[in-house]
Amino acid sequence: MKNLAKVLLVVGAVGLGAGILSRLINTPVIGSKPVAIFSFADTCLLLAIGLLLLEEKK
């Protein structure tokens, strides 16, 4: 689970960077609006935090 959390952290960070870039240049970067990219990054980061907390509890 720790490896999945690390992957989700990286994907979330990349998504956050893409969302910021998309917002700055005012065009869709990955093919969707910045709000959708931010929501995806938010979900990835929250899942990673949850997995890390679950791993710590064990």
Buried (B, 14 or more C-beta within 10 A) or exposed (E): EEEEBEEBBEBBBBBBEBBBBBBEEEEEBBEBBBEBBBBBBBBBBEBBBEBBEEEEEE
